[in-house]
Amino acid sequence: MTTGWYCSKTFGSGSDDQRRAEWEANWFAAAFLMPETAFRRAYHVSANQAKAIFKVSLPAIEARARSLKIRD
């Protein structure tokens, strides 16, 4: 019996499919780790406040802020 997740599609190095899959995984991880409502509340105080609450890097905070269009 096999348990856990597996990938049923292989990707060539640097393929568009691979880049898309990686982008989707990163987007999901950011949304999962930094839910929008809580993120907006923390980021409104400061990026460093959000960093401390969510325990992620400052570049991750800035990327999430850009994805939510609360920072250019």
Secondary structure as GFF3:
##gff-version 3
##sequence-region A 1 72
A	DSSP	alpha_helix	16	33	.	.	.	ID=ss1
A	DSSP	alpha_helix	36	45	.	.	.	ID=ss2
A	DSSP	alpha_helix	47	54	.	.	.	ID=ss3
A	DSSP	alpha_helix	58	67	.	.	.	ID=ss4
###
